[in-house]
Amino acid sequence: MFQTVRGMRDLEPEEMRKRQFFWDKVRKVYESYGFARLETPAVESFDLLSAKGGGGQEIKKEIYYFKDQGDRELGLRFDMTVPTARYVASDASLPKPFKRYCYGQVWRYDRPQAGRYREFTQCDIDIFGIATPAADFEIFAATVDAFLALGFKKFFIRVNNKKLLAGLMDAAGIKDDKKLDAWRAIDKQDKIGWGGVEEELKKRKVPNGKKVIALIKGNKITKEITASEAGAKGKEEMDAFLALCKAAKMEKYVKVDLSLVRGLEYYTGITYEVMAGGKWSCGGGGRYDDLIKLVGGQDTPAVGISYGVDRVIQLMGEAGLFPELGGTKCFVAAVNDSVRLKAAEIAAGLRKEGVSAETDLAGRALRKQFDYCNSRGIPYCVIAGPKELKDKQVVLRDMGTGKEEKVNLASLAGKLK
């Protein structure tokens, strides 16, 4: 018996209905902001995949890497951003801002764990060509509206800025060659606590660890932090971003958090992390103004965010945010062979009226048709019998309660809607 490849899984119909619900909701939000869908290939050149963040040859251990029959080095995409950057870099004539959304599978060669797979789904929005905080805010606002559309009530987005963190490091006396080590240590805080961070800073030979931690835990954009050029620029950008949040009456969804240090080798300005339940984020992103040039394009500012769809759907399930997502609304059962054609005709008519309907394909007895209906969770069964059909009627059975009533064919679709 064949099994799925390690780290992969089948997405069954019930799961796919949840994903469709998610996608229908967020797609409408994105398009209301003017984002357009872009699809890129699952397979990209290894040179492209290794460009992001300077991953180089080491990234082979983290992705699905292979050579094709032409001996070309390739890999499966590990996110949606790098392929989109390639697309933007290849066409300097794209109207700016270029605003795109996407939804699809990505692959990473991680160690499979509970709730973590090597193939998973991401949902992204990005804006290219705009350097002002207006673009950072629009990514934030579209994210807020998407999570509201999904039914979340208690969520917020952690926000920071790499320039503010650089100013904080300057205030603590951390030189440029040790900033990355400091950020990597701080990024472990959720797992090891601040005491562990202090030890990690010592291990990485980052000086003034207590000062760094005190400034971050204070979570205030102080004059000390903004004394350097980087810190002052970070405050300017953050102030403009927060003013837009307030103007849109979205300030309750933003939380400035100086401990947020995700991906700072890659991000150049604002960073985001979506907190919609539990300890861990379900999405994140930020400004990455250097990537388009890195993959061969012109200098192009860029900002975006990505959600882990699997995680969001898990949180929605835990919060009871999914409505009834049944598939087929009714099953049209034939009492005997003499009315099977009529049953098929009734089912076809219901579909034309917008009611999802199935009918028997196997020539089964009525009881077996009921069993199938129950096994699929179909809520209603339309029973087509010779006697009722003569009177242009059918029997409508509620499969949950067993209650039956005669219904005129002319009003059947309306009854089921």
Helices and strands as residue ranges (DSSP letters): H 13-32, E 36-37, E 43-45, H 46-49, G 52-54, G 56-61, E 65-67, E 73-76, H 81-89, E 98-107, E 119-128, H 133-149, E 156-161, H 162-171, H 176-186, H 189-203, H 209-218, H 229-247, G 251-253, E 254-256, E 270-275, E 283-287, H 291-294, E 302-308, H 309-318, E 330-334, G 337-339, H 340-352, E 357-359, H 366-376, E 380-384, H 386-390, E 393-398, E 404-408, H 409-416
